Amino acid sequence: MARDFSYFLDYSLLLAHQRSKALAASEADAEQCRSGITQRSSVYRDHRALRFSIRGNRGGTMAEPVPGIDLNATLGVAFIGLAVTILSTIFILWILDSVHVAIIVIGLWHYSLFDRGNPRKILQPIWPFGAQVYAMAVSDLIVRDVFAHRIWKLSGKRILIPTVIISLSLYTAAMSGIYATEGVYSVSWLTGRVREVATDLAVAFAVPTLTLSIQWAVYSGYATEMLGDSIIAISMTRLLVKFRTGLRDSSLIAQELLISGPAVYLNSLLGTLNARARLSPPEEGTAPMLTTEIGIRFSGTEATSSDNSEPPIMRHVPHPHLVSLVPANEKQPSDPEVQGLPPLGEICEELRYP
Protein backbone atom coordinates (compact mmCIF):
# COMPACT_ATOMS: atom_id res chain seq x y z
CA MET A 1 0.00 0.00 0.00
CA ALA A 2 2.79 2.37 0.88
CA ARG A 3 4.63 1.34 -2.28
CA ASP A 4 1.60 2.11 -4.45
CA PHE A 5 1.22 5.49 -2.78
CA SER A 6 4.87 6.33 -3.45
CA TYR A 7 4.44 5.34 -7.12
CA PHE A 8 1.36 7.55 -7.38
CA LEU A 9 3.18 10.47 -5.74
CA ASP A 10 6.14 10.14 -8.10
CA TYR A 11 3.81 10.02 -11.08
CA SER A 12 1.96 13.12 -9.90
CA LEU A 13 5.20 15.01 -9.40
CA LEU A 14 6.33 13.99 -12.88
CA LEU A 15 3.08 15.24 -14.41
CA ALA A 16 3.36 18.51 -12.50
CA HIS A 17 6.92 18.98 -13.66
CA GLN A 18 6.02 18.34 -17.30
CA ARG A 19 3.06 20.74 -17.02
CA SER A 20 5.30 23.44 -15.56
CA LYS A 21 7.78 22.96 -18.41
CA ALA A 22 4.96 23.19 -20.94
CA LEU A 23 3.66 26.36 -19.33
CA ALA A 24 7.15 27.87 -19.31
CA ALA A 25 7.62 27.00 -22.98
CA SER A 26 4.27 28.50 -23.91
CA GLU A 27 5.10 31.65 -22.00
CA ALA A 28 8.46 31.86 -23.77
CA ASP A 29 6.79 31.43 -27.13
CA ALA A 30 4.27 34.08 -26.29
CA GLU A 31 7.00 36.44 -25.18
CA GLN A 32 8.94 35.80 -28.36
CA CYS A 33 5.83 36.43 -30.42
CA ARG A 34 5.17 39.68 -28.56
CA SER A 35 8.78 40.80 -29.06
CA GLY A 36 8.57 40.01 -32.79
CA ILE A 37 5.40 42.05 -33.13
CA THR A 38 7.02 44.90 -31.24
CA GLN A 39 10.11 44.75 -33.45
CA ARG A 40 8.06 44.76 -36.65
CA SER A 41 6.05 47.70 -35.38
CA SER A 42 9.27 49.56 -34.61
CA VAL A 43 10.63 48.89 -38.10
CA TYR A 44 7.36 50.07 -39.63
CA ARG A 45 7.46 53.27 -37.58
CA ASP A 46 11.09 53.87 -38.57
CA HIS A 47 10.23 53.32 -42.23
CA ARG A 48 7.40 55.84 -42.06
CA ALA A 49 9.67 58.31 -40.29
CA LEU A 50 12.28 57.89 -43.04
CA ARG A 51 9.69 58.53 -45.75
CA PHE A 52 8.50 61.70 -44.03
CA SER A 53 12.12 62.76 -43.59
CA ILE A 54 12.79 62.42 -47.34
CA ARG A 55 9.59 64.32 -48.13
CA GLY A 56 10.67 67.06 -45.76
CA ASN A 57 14.03 67.34 -47.51
CA ARG A 58 12.31 67.60 -50.89
CA GLY A 59 10.12 70.37 -49.58
CA GLY A 60 13.15 72.42 -48.59
CA THR A 61 13.09 71.83 -44.81
CA MET A 62 15.86 69.79 -43.23
CA ALA A 63 14.46 66.99 -41.07
CA GLU A 64 16.32 65.29 -38.26
CA PRO A 65 17.89 61.91 -39.11
CA VAL A 66 15.99 58.91 -37.86
CA PRO A 67 17.94 57.15 -35.08
CA GLY A 68 18.50 53.43 -35.16
CA ILE A 69 18.56 53.03 -38.98
CA ASP A 70 21.82 52.26 -40.77
CA LEU A 71 21.54 52.84 -44.51
CA ASN A 72 25.18 52.04 -45.24
CA ALA A 73 24.49 48.31 -45.61
CA THR A 74 21.49 48.73 -47.93
CA LEU A 75 21.27 49.10 -51.70
CA GLY A 76 18.75 51.92 -51.50
CA VAL A 77 21.39 54.38 -50.36
CA ALA A 78 22.73 54.43 -53.92
CA PHE A 79 19.47 56.00 -55.15
CA ILE A 80 19.40 58.90 -52.69
CA GLY A 81 19.39 62.13 -54.71
CA LEU A 82 18.82 60.31 -58.02
CA ALA A 83 15.90 62.53 -59.06
CA VAL A 84 17.73 65.70 -58.08
CA THR A 85 20.94 65.00 -60.00
CA ILE A 86 20.70 62.51 -62.85
CA LEU A 87 17.01 62.59 -63.75
CA SER A 88 16.77 66.38 -63.65
CA THR A 89 19.87 66.69 -65.85
CA ILE A 90 18.47 64.24 -68.40
CA PHE A 91 15.15 66.11 -68.41
CA ILE A 92 16.88 69.45 -69.08
CA LEU A 93 18.95 67.94 -71.90
CA TRP A 94 15.82 66.39 -73.39
CA ILE A 95 14.10 69.81 -73.40
CA LEU A 96 17.11 71.47 -75.05
CA ASP A 97 17.31 68.76 -77.71
CA SER A 98 13.59 69.17 -78.48
CA VAL A 99 14.01 72.95 -78.81
CA HIS A 100 17.00 72.42 -81.11
CA VAL A 101 15.04 70.09 -83.39
CA ALA A 102 12.03 72.45 -83.42
CA ILE A 103 14.16 75.42 -84.53
CA ILE A 104 15.74 73.39 -87.34
CA VAL A 105 12.28 72.27 -88.49
CA ILE A 106 11.21 75.94 -88.65
CA GLY A 107 14.17 76.73 -90.92
CA LEU A 108 13.50 73.77 -93.21
CA TRP A 109 9.80 74.69 -93.30
CA HIS A 110 10.74 78.20 -94.43
CA TYR A 111 12.96 77.03 -97.29
CA SER A 112 10.84 74.03 -98.34
CA LEU A 113 7.35 75.57 -98.23
CA PHE A 114 7.41 79.36 -97.99
CA ASP A 115 10.15 79.84 -100.60
CA ARG A 116 9.69 76.67 -102.61
CA GLY A 117 10.97 77.01 -106.15
CA ASN A 118 12.70 80.35 -105.50
CA PRO A 119 16.48 79.87 -105.90
CA ARG A 120 17.25 83.47 -104.87
CA LYS A 121 15.94 82.84 -101.35
CA ILE A 122 18.51 80.10 -100.78
CA LEU A 123 21.21 82.78 -100.62
CA GLN A 124 19.37 84.65 -97.87
CA PRO A 125 20.07 83.43 -94.30
CA ILE A 126 17.19 83.17 -91.85
CA TRP A 127 17.11 83.41 -88.06
CA PRO A 128 16.49 79.70 -87.14
CA PHE A 129 19.93 78.64 -88.33
CA GLY A 130 21.49 81.17 -86.00
CA ALA A 131 19.13 80.56 -83.09
CA GLN A 132 19.66 76.79 -83.06
CA VAL A 133 23.26 77.40 -82.01
CA TYR A 134 22.03 78.68 -78.62
CA ALA A 135 20.34 75.37 -77.74
CA MET A 136 23.30 73.39 -79.07
CA ALA A 137 25.82 75.43 -77.04
CA VAL A 138 23.91 75.09 -73.76
CA SER A 139 23.37 71.35 -74.26
CA ASP A 140 27.04 70.71 -75.08
CA LEU A 141 28.14 72.78 -72.08
CA ILE A 142 26.01 70.70 -69.69
CA VAL A 143 27.24 67.40 -71.15
CA ARG A 144 30.90 68.41 -70.87
CA ASP A 145 30.39 69.59 -67.30
CA VAL A 146 28.86 66.21 -66.40
CA PHE A 147 31.90 64.46 -67.89
CA ALA A 148 34.18 66.78 -65.93
CA HIS A 149 32.33 65.89 -62.71
CA ARG A 150 32.69 62.16 -63.41
CA ILE A 151 36.41 62.57 -64.09
CA TRP A 152 36.72 64.52 -60.83
CA LYS A 153 35.09 61.70 -58.84
CA LEU A 154 36.91 58.82 -60.55
CA SER A 155 40.32 60.49 -60.27
CA GLY A 156 40.16 60.89 -56.52
CA LYS A 157 38.82 64.46 -56.60
CA ARG A 158 41.73 65.93 -58.50
CA ILE A 159 40.74 69.30 -59.93
CA LEU A 160 43.33 69.97 -62.65
CA ILE A 161 41.79 68.10 -65.59
CA PRO A 162 38.14 68.97 -64.70
CA THR A 163 39.12 72.66 -64.43
CA VAL A 164 40.71 72.57 -67.89
CA ILE A 165 37.64 70.85 -69.36
CA ILE A 166 35.23 73.36 -67.82
CA SER A 167 37.35 76.30 -68.99
CA LEU A 168 37.46 75.02 -72.57
CA SER A 169 33.72 74.31 -72.47
CA LEU A 170 32.95 77.84 -71.31
CA TYR A 171 35.11 79.33 -74.06
CA THR A 172 33.43 77.14 -76.69
CA ALA A 173 30.00 78.18 -75.45
CA ALA A 174 31.03 81.85 -75.57
CA MET A 175 32.24 81.56 -79.19
CA SER A 176 29.02 79.75 -80.12
CA GLY A 177 27.03 82.56 -78.51
CA ILE A 178 28.93 85.16 -80.56
CA TYR A 179 28.24 83.25 -83.77
CA ALA A 180 24.56 82.78 -82.94
CA THR A 181 24.06 86.41 -81.90
CA GLU A 182 25.71 87.72 -85.05
CA GLY A 183 23.66 85.39 -87.20
CA VAL A 184 20.32 86.22 -85.58
CA TYR A 185 21.00 89.96 -85.46
CA SER A 186 22.07 90.16 -89.11
CA VAL A 187 18.88 88.50 -90.32
CA SER A 188 16.44 90.04 -87.88
CA TRP A 189 12.86 90.67 -88.97
CA LEU A 190 13.30 94.38 -89.64
CA THR A 191 16.62 94.01 -91.45
CA GLY A 192 15.31 91.13 -93.50
CA ARG A 193 12.22 93.08 -94.58
CA VAL A 194 14.26 96.12 -95.57
CA ARG A 195 16.66 94.03 -97.60
CA GLU A 196 13.86 92.10 -99.23
CA VAL A 197 12.02 95.26 -100.27
CA ALA A 198 15.14 97.20 -101.26
CA THR A 199 17.29 94.80 -103.24
CA ASP A 200 18.63 91.26 -103.21
CA LEU A 201 22.09 92.64 -103.85
CA ALA A 202 22.53 93.76 -100.23
CA VAL A 203 21.51 90.34 -98.98
CA ALA A 204 23.93 88.71 -101.38
CA PHE A 205 26.87 90.75 -100.10
CA ALA A 206 25.83 90.40 -96.43
CA VAL A 207 26.54 86.66 -96.40
CA PRO A 208 30.32 86.74 -97.00
CA THR A 209 30.65 89.87 -94.83
CA LEU A 210 28.99 88.04 -91.92
CA THR A 211 31.24 85.03 -92.37
CA LEU A 212 34.45 87.06 -92.43
CA SER A 213 33.50 89.19 -89.41
CA ILE A 214 33.11 86.19 -87.09
CA GLN A 215 35.58 83.88 -88.75
CA TRP A 216 37.93 84.04 -85.76
CA ALA A 217 35.13 83.01 -83.37
CA VAL A 218 34.13 80.03 -85.51
CA TYR A 219 37.67 78.67 -85.90
CA SER A 220 38.72 79.22 -82.29
CA GLY A 221 35.46 77.72 -81.02
CA TYR A 222 35.89 74.57 -83.09
CA ALA A 223 39.54 74.26 -82.04
CA THR A 224 38.76 74.48 -78.32
CA GLU A 225 35.85 72.08 -78.76
CA MET A 226 38.09 69.47 -80.36
CA LEU A 227 40.70 69.96 -77.64
CA GLY A 228 38.14 69.59 -74.83
CA ASP A 229 36.58 66.47 -76.36
CA SER A 230 40.03 64.91 -76.79
CA ILE A 231 40.90 65.55 -73.14
CA ILE A 232 37.58 64.02 -72.03
CA ALA A 233 38.07 60.92 -74.19
CA ILE A 234 41.66 60.32 -73.05
CA SER A 235 40.87 60.94 -69.36
CA MET A 236 37.81 58.68 -69.31
CA THR A 237 39.70 55.91 -71.10
CA ARG A 238 42.61 55.99 -68.64
CA LEU A 239 40.30 56.07 -65.62
CA LEU A 240 37.95 53.32 -66.78
CA VAL A 241 40.83 50.98 -67.56
CA LYS A 242 41.57 50.88 -63.83
CA PHE A 243 38.06 49.50 -63.13
CA ARG A 244 38.26 46.55 -65.50
CA THR A 245 37.05 43.33 -63.89
CA GLY A 246 39.21 40.99 -65.95
CA LEU A 247 36.15 39.13 -67.26
CA ARG A 248 35.77 38.67 -70.98
CA ASP A 249 33.17 40.84 -72.65
CA SER A 250 30.16 38.91 -73.91
CA SER A 251 29.35 41.37 -76.72
CA LEU A 252 30.41 40.81 -80.33
CA ILE A 253 31.56 44.29 -81.33
CA ALA A 254 34.27 42.94 -83.61
CA GLN A 255 31.72 40.90 -85.55
CA GLU A 256 29.53 43.97 -86.01
CA LEU A 257 32.49 45.90 -87.42
CA LEU A 258 33.25 43.06 -89.81
CA ILE A 259 29.64 43.06 -91.01
CA SER A 260 29.46 46.81 -91.67
CA GLY A 261 33.05 47.25 -92.90
CA PRO A 262 32.58 46.14 -96.54
CA ALA A 263 29.57 48.44 -96.94
CA VAL A 264 31.63 51.41 -95.73
CA TYR A 265 34.40 50.69 -98.24
CA LEU A 266 31.88 50.23 -101.05
CA ASN A 267 30.17 53.54 -100.28
CA SER A 268 33.52 55.32 -100.21
CA LEU A 269 34.31 53.94 -103.68
CA LEU A 270 30.91 55.03 -105.01
CA GLY A 271 31.42 58.51 -103.57
CA THR A 272 34.80 58.76 -105.30
CA LEU A 273 33.31 57.68 -108.62
CA ASN A 274 30.47 60.18 -108.31
CA ALA A 275 32.96 63.00 -107.66
CA ARG A 276 34.75 62.54 -110.99
CA ALA A 277 32.47 64.98 -112.79
CA ARG A 278 33.19 67.72 -110.25
CA LEU A 279 36.94 67.06 -110.25
CA SER A 280 37.31 67.04 -114.02
CA PRO A 281 38.10 70.33 -115.83
CA PRO A 282 35.16 72.17 -117.42
CA GLU A 283 34.47 71.31 -121.01
CA GLU A 284 34.61 74.07 -123.58
CA GLY A 285 31.89 74.25 -126.15
CA THR A 286 28.77 76.02 -127.31
CA ALA A 287 25.14 75.38 -126.54
CA PRO A 288 22.06 76.79 -128.29
CA MET A 289 20.06 79.44 -126.44
CA LEU A 290 16.38 80.22 -126.89
CA THR A 291 16.97 83.93 -126.24
CA THR A 292 18.81 86.40 -128.44
CA GLU A 293 19.83 88.76 -125.66
CA ILE A 294 21.32 87.64 -122.34
CA GLY A 295 23.18 89.45 -119.56
CA ILE A 296 25.69 87.51 -117.48
CA ARG A 297 27.62 88.63 -114.40
CA PHE A 298 29.49 86.54 -111.85
CA SER A 299 32.19 87.37 -109.28
CA GLY A 300 32.30 90.99 -110.41
CA THR A 301 33.04 90.10 -114.06
CA GLU A 302 30.56 91.14 -116.72
CA ALA A 303 29.99 89.46 -120.05
CA THR A 304 27.14 90.57 -122.31
CA SER A 305 25.78 89.62 -125.67
CA SER A 306 23.10 91.76 -127.23
CA ASP A 307 21.88 93.15 -130.48
CA ASN A 308 21.94 96.75 -129.12
CA SER A 309 18.17 96.94 -129.07
CA GLU A 310 17.84 97.30 -125.29
CA PRO A 311 20.40 97.34 -122.44
CA PRO A 312 20.76 93.87 -120.95
CA ILE A 313 19.96 93.05 -117.32
CA MET A 314 22.98 92.67 -115.06
CA ARG A 315 22.43 90.36 -112.12
CA HIS A 316 25.20 90.06 -109.48
CA VAL A 317 25.48 86.65 -107.79
CA PRO A 318 27.86 86.46 -104.77
CA HIS A 319 28.98 82.88 -105.17
CA PRO A 320 31.88 82.62 -107.65
CA HIS A 321 30.43 79.42 -109.15
CA LEU A 322 26.90 80.70 -109.70
CA VAL A 323 25.89 82.32 -112.98
CA SER A 324 22.44 83.83 -113.46
CA LEU A 325 20.97 83.96 -116.95
CA VAL A 326 18.16 86.49 -117.32
CA PRO A 327 16.23 87.35 -120.48
CA ALA A 328 17.01 90.97 -121.30
CA ASN A 329 13.84 91.75 -123.20
CA GLU A 330 11.86 92.30 -119.99
CA LYS A 331 10.85 95.80 -118.92
CA GLN A 332 12.89 97.20 -116.05
CA PRO A 333 11.29 98.63 -112.88
CA SER A 334 11.44 102.38 -112.52
CA ASP A 335 12.52 102.28 -108.86
CA PRO A 336 16.30 102.93 -108.73
CA GLU A 337 16.67 100.77 -105.59
CA VAL A 338 15.56 97.66 -107.42
CA GLN A 339 17.04 98.59 -110.79
CA GLY A 340 18.62 95.54 -112.35
CA LEU A 341 16.39 92.97 -110.60
CA PRO A 342 14.10 90.71 -112.65
CA PRO A 343 10.34 91.25 -112.21
CA LEU A 344 8.27 89.01 -109.94
CA GLY A 345 7.47 85.67 -111.47
CA GLU A 346 10.40 85.74 -113.89
CA ILE A 347 12.04 82.39 -114.48
CA CYS A 348 15.78 82.51 -113.83
CA GLU A 349 18.09 79.70 -114.74
CA GLU A 350 20.93 79.00 -112.30
CA LEU A 351 24.02 77.25 -113.62
CA ARG A 352 26.76 75.87 -111.34
CA TYR A 353 30.14 75.36 -112.91
CA PRO A 354 32.36 72.59 -111.54
C-alpha positions as CSV (number, residue, x, y, z in Angstrom):
1,M,0.0,0.0,0.0
2,A,2.8,2.4,0.9
3,R,4.6,1.3,-2.3
4,D,1.6,2.1,-4.4
5,F,1.2,5.5,-2.8
6,S,4.9,6.3,-3.5
7,Y,4.4,5.3,-7.1
8,F,1.4,7.6,-7.4
9,L,3.2,10.5,-5.7
10,D,6.1,10.1,-8.1
11,Y,3.8,10.0,-11.1
12,S,2.0,13.1,-9.9
13,L,5.2,15.0,-9.4
14,L,6.3,14.0,-12.9
15,L,3.1,15.2,-14.4
16,A,3.4,18.5,-12.5
17,H,6.9,19.0,-13.7
18,Q,6.0,18.3,-17.3
19,R,3.1,20.7,-17.0
20,S,5.3,23.4,-15.6
21,K,7.8,23.0,-18.4
22,A,5.0,23.2,-20.9
23,L,3.7,26.4,-19.3
24,A,7.1,27.9,-19.3
25,A,7.6,27.0,-23.0
26,S,4.3,28.5,-23.9
27,E,5.1,31.6,-22.0
28,A,8.5,31.9,-23.8
29,D,6.8,31.4,-27.1
30,A,4.3,34.1,-26.3
31,E,7.0,36.4,-25.2
32,Q,8.9,35.8,-28.4
33,C,5.8,36.4,-30.4
34,R,5.2,39.7,-28.6
35,S,8.8,40.8,-29.1
36,G,8.6,40.0,-32.8
37,I,5.4,42.1,-33.1
38,T,7.0,44.9,-31.2
39,Q,10.1,44.8,-33.5
40,R,8.1,44.8,-36.7
41,S,6.1,47.7,-35.4
42,S,9.3,49.6,-34.6
43,V,10.6,48.9,-38.1
44,Y,7.4,50.1,-39.6
45,R,7.5,53.3,-37.6
46,D,11.1,53.9,-38.6
47,H,10.2,53.3,-42.2
48,R,7.4,55.8,-42.1
49,A,9.7,58.3,-40.3
50,L,12.3,57.9,-43.0
51,R,9.7,58.5,-45.7
52,F,8.5,61.7,-44.0
53,S,12.1,62.8,-43.6
54,I,12.8,62.4,-47.3
55,R,9.6,64.3,-48.1
56,G,10.7,67.1,-45.8
57,N,14.0,67.3,-47.5
58,R,12.3,67.6,-50.9
59,G,10.1,70.4,-49.6
60,G,13.1,72.4,-48.6
61,T,13.1,71.8,-44.8
62,M,15.9,69.8,-43.2
63,A,14.5,67.0,-41.1
64,E,16.3,65.3,-38.3
65,P,17.9,61.9,-39.1
66,V,16.0,58.9,-37.9
67,P,17.9,57.2,-35.1
68,G,18.5,53.4,-35.2
69,I,18.6,53.0,-39.0
70,D,21.8,52.3,-40.8
71,L,21.5,52.8,-44.5
72,N,25.2,52.0,-45.2
73,A,24.5,48.3,-45.6
74,T,21.5,48.7,-47.9
75,L,21.3,49.1,-51.7
76,G,18.7,51.9,-51.5
77,V,21.4,54.4,-50.4
78,A,22.7,54.4,-53.9
79,F,19.5,56.0,-55.1
80,I,19.4,58.9,-52.7
81,G,19.4,62.1,-54.7
82,L,18.8,60.3,-58.0
83,A,15.9,62.5,-59.1
84,V,17.7,65.7,-58.1
85,T,20.9,65.0,-60.0
86,I,20.7,62.5,-62.9
87,L,17.0,62.6,-63.7
88,S,16.8,66.4,-63.7
89,T,19.9,66.7,-65.9
90,I,18.5,64.2,-68.4
91,F,15.2,66.1,-68.4
92,I,16.9,69.5,-69.1
93,L,19.0,67.9,-71.9
94,W,15.8,66.4,-73.4
95,I,14.1,69.8,-73.4
96,L,17.1,71.5,-75.1
97,D,17.3,68.8,-77.7
98,S,13.6,69.2,-78.5
99,V,14.0,72.9,-78.8
100,H,17.0,72.4,-81.1
101,V,15.0,70.1,-83.4
102,A,12.0,72.5,-83.4
103,I,14.2,75.4,-84.5
104,I,15.7,73.4,-87.3
105,V,12.3,72.3,-88.5
106,I,11.2,75.9,-88.6
107,G,14.2,76.7,-90.9
108,L,13.5,73.8,-93.2
109,W,9.8,74.7,-93.3
110,H,10.7,78.2,-94.4
111,Y,13.0,77.0,-97.3
112,S,10.8,74.0,-98.3
113,L,7.4,75.6,-98.2
114,F,7.4,79.4,-98.0
115,D,10.2,79.8,-100.6
116,R,9.7,76.7,-102.6
117,G,11.0,77.0,-106.1
118,N,12.7,80.3,-105.5
119,P,16.5,79.9,-105.9
120,R,17.3,83.5,-104.9
121,K,15.9,82.8,-101.3
122,I,18.5,80.1,-100.8
123,L,21.2,82.8,-100.6
124,Q,19.4,84.6,-97.9
125,P,20.1,83.4,-94.3
126,I,17.2,83.2,-91.9
127,W,17.1,83.4,-88.1
128,P,16.5,79.7,-87.1
129,F,19.9,78.6,-88.3
130,G,21.5,81.2,-86.0
131,A,19.1,80.6,-83.1
132,Q,19.7,76.8,-83.1
133,V,23.3,77.4,-82.0
134,Y,22.0,78.7,-78.6
135,A,20.3,75.4,-77.7
136,M,23.3,73.4,-79.1
137,A,25.8,75.4,-77.0
138,V,23.9,75.1,-73.8
139,S,23.4,71.3,-74.3
140,D,27.0,70.7,-75.1
141,L,28.1,72.8,-72.1
142,I,26.0,70.7,-69.7
143,V,27.2,67.4,-71.2
144,R,30.9,68.4,-70.9
145,D,30.4,69.6,-67.3
146,V,28.9,66.2,-66.4
147,F,31.9,64.5,-67.9
148,A,34.2,66.8,-65.9
149,H,32.3,65.9,-62.7
150,R,32.7,62.2,-63.4
151,I,36.4,62.6,-64.1
152,W,36.7,64.5,-60.8
153,K,35.1,61.7,-58.8
154,L,36.9,58.8,-60.6
155,S,40.3,60.5,-60.3
156,G,40.2,60.9,-56.5
157,K,38.8,64.5,-56.6
158,R,41.7,65.9,-58.5
159,I,40.7,69.3,-59.9
160,L,43.3,70.0,-62.6
161,I,41.8,68.1,-65.6
162,P,38.1,69.0,-64.7
163,T,39.1,72.7,-64.4
164,V,40.7,72.6,-67.9
165,I,37.6,70.9,-69.4
166,I,35.2,73.4,-67.8
167,S,37.4,76.3,-69.0
168,L,37.5,75.0,-72.6
169,S,33.7,74.3,-72.5
170,L,32.9,77.8,-71.3
171,Y,35.1,79.3,-74.1
172,T,33.4,77.1,-76.7
173,A,30.0,78.2,-75.4
174,A,31.0,81.8,-75.6
175,M,32.2,81.6,-79.2
176,S,29.0,79.7,-80.1
177,G,27.0,82.6,-78.5
178,I,28.9,85.2,-80.6
179,Y,28.2,83.3,-83.8
180,A,24.6,82.8,-82.9
181,T,24.1,86.4,-81.9
182,E,25.7,87.7,-85.0
183,G,23.7,85.4,-87.2
184,V,20.3,86.2,-85.6
185,Y,21.0,90.0,-85.5
186,S,22.1,90.2,-89.1
187,V,18.9,88.5,-90.3
188,S,16.4,90.0,-87.9
189,W,12.9,90.7,-89.0
190,L,13.3,94.4,-89.6
191,T,16.6,94.0,-91.4
192,G,15.3,91.1,-93.5
193,R,12.2,93.1,-94.6
194,V,14.3,96.1,-95.6
195,R,16.7,94.0,-97.6
196,E,13.9,92.1,-99.2
197,V,12.0,95.3,-100.3
198,A,15.1,97.2,-101.3
199,T,17.3,94.8,-103.2
200,D,18.6,91.3,-103.2
201,L,22.1,92.6,-103.8
202,A,22.5,93.8,-100.2
203,V,21.5,90.3,-99.0
204,A,23.9,88.7,-101.4
205,F,26.9,90.8,-100.1
206,A,25.8,90.4,-96.4
207,V,26.5,86.7,-96.4
208,P,30.3,86.7,-97.0
209,T,30.7,89.9,-94.8
210,L,29.0,88.0,-91.9
211,T,31.2,85.0,-92.4
212,L,34.4,87.1,-92.4
213,S,33.5,89.2,-89.4
214,I,33.1,86.2,-87.1
215,Q,35.6,83.9,-88.7
216,W,37.9,84.0,-85.8
217,A,35.1,83.0,-83.4
218,V,34.1,80.0,-85.5
219,Y,37.7,78.7,-85.9
220,S,38.7,79.2,-82.3
221,G,35.5,77.7,-81.0
222,Y,35.9,74.6,-83.1
223,A,39.5,74.3,-82.0
224,T,38.8,74.5,-78.3
225,E,35.8,72.1,-78.8
226,M,38.1,69.5,-80.4
227,L,40.7,70.0,-77.6
228,G,38.1,69.6,-74.8
229,D,36.6,66.5,-76.4
230,S,40.0,64.9,-76.8
231,I,40.9,65.5,-73.1
232,I,37.6,64.0,-72.0
233,A,38.1,60.9,-74.2
234,I,41.7,60.3,-73.0
235,S,40.9,60.9,-69.4
236,M,37.8,58.7,-69.3
237,T,39.7,55.9,-71.1
238,R,42.6,56.0,-68.6
239,L,40.3,56.1,-65.6
240,L,37.9,53.3,-66.8
241,V,40.8,51.0,-67.6
242,K,41.6,50.9,-63.8
243,F,38.1,49.5,-63.1
244,R,38.3,46.6,-65.5
245,T,37.0,43.3,-63.9
246,G,39.2,41.0,-66.0
247,L,36.1,39.1,-67.3
248,R,35.8,38.7,-71.0
249,D,33.2,40.8,-72.7
250,S,30.2,38.9,-73.9
251,S,29.3,41.4,-76.7
252,L,30.4,40.8,-80.3
253,I,31.6,44.3,-81.3
254,A,34.3,42.9,-83.6
255,Q,31.7,40.9,-85.5
256,E,29.5,44.0,-86.0
257,L,32.5,45.9,-87.4
258,L,33.2,43.1,-89.8
259,I,29.6,43.1,-91.0
260,S,29.5,46.8,-91.7
261,G,33.1,47.3,-92.9
262,P,32.6,46.1,-96.5
263,A,29.6,48.4,-96.9
264,V,31.6,51.4,-95.7
265,Y,34.4,50.7,-98.2
266,L,31.9,50.2,-101.1
267,N,30.2,53.5,-100.3
268,S,33.5,55.3,-100.2
269,L,34.3,53.9,-103.7
270,L,30.9,55.0,-105.0
271,G,31.4,58.5,-103.6
272,T,34.8,58.8,-105.3
273,L,33.3,57.7,-108.6
274,N,30.5,60.2,-108.3
275,A,33.0,63.0,-107.7
276,R,34.7,62.5,-111.0
277,A,32.5,65.0,-112.8
278,R,33.2,67.7,-110.2
279,L,36.9,67.1,-110.2
280,S,37.3,67.0,-114.0
281,P,38.1,70.3,-115.8
282,P,35.2,72.2,-117.4
283,E,34.5,71.3,-121.0
284,E,34.6,74.1,-123.6
285,G,31.9,74.3,-126.2
286,T,28.8,76.0,-127.3
287,A,25.1,75.4,-126.5
288,P,22.1,76.8,-128.3
289,M,20.1,79.4,-126.4
290,L,16.4,80.2,-126.9
291,T,17.0,83.9,-126.2
292,T,18.8,86.4,-128.4
293,E,19.8,88.8,-125.7
294,I,21.3,87.6,-122.3
295,G,23.2,89.5,-119.6
296,I,25.7,87.5,-117.5
297,R,27.6,88.6,-114.4
298,F,29.5,86.5,-111.8
299,S,32.2,87.4,-109.3
300,G,32.3,91.0,-110.4
301,T,33.0,90.1,-114.1
302,E,30.6,91.1,-116.7
303,A,30.0,89.5,-120.1
304,T,27.1,90.6,-122.3
305,S,25.8,89.6,-125.7
306,S,23.1,91.8,-127.2
307,D,21.9,93.1,-130.5
308,N,21.9,96.8,-129.1
309,S,18.2,96.9,-129.1
310,E,17.8,97.3,-125.3
311,P,20.4,97.3,-122.4
312,P,20.8,93.9,-120.9
313,I,20.0,93.0,-117.3
314,M,23.0,92.7,-115.1
315,R,22.4,90.4,-112.1
316,H,25.2,90.1,-109.5
317,V,25.5,86.6,-107.8
318,P,27.9,86.5,-104.8
319,H,29.0,82.9,-105.2
320,P,31.9,82.6,-107.6
321,H,30.4,79.4,-109.1
322,L,26.9,80.7,-109.7
323,V,25.9,82.3,-113.0
324,S,22.4,83.8,-113.5
325,L,21.0,84.0,-117.0
326,V,18.2,86.5,-117.3
327,P,16.2,87.4,-120.5
328,A,17.0,91.0,-121.3
329,N,13.8,91.7,-123.2
330,E,11.9,92.3,-120.0
331,K,10.8,95.8,-118.9
332,Q,12.9,97.2,-116.0
333,P,11.3,98.6,-112.9
334,S,11.4,102.4,-112.5
335,D,12.5,102.3,-108.9
336,P,16.3,102.9,-108.7
337,E,16.7,100.8,-105.6
338,V,15.6,97.7,-107.4
339,Q,17.0,98.6,-110.8
340,G,18.6,95.5,-112.3
341,L,16.4,93.0,-110.6
342,P,14.1,90.7,-112.6
343,P,10.3,91.2,-112.2
344,L,8.3,89.0,-109.9
345,G,7.5,85.7,-111.5
346,E,10.4,85.7,-113.9
347,I,12.0,82.4,-114.5
348,C,15.8,82.5,-113.8
349,E,18.1,79.7,-114.7
350,E,20.9,79.0,-112.3
351,L,24.0,77.2,-113.6
352,R,26.8,75.9,-111.3
353,Y,30.1,75.4,-112.9
354,P,32.4,72.6,-111.5
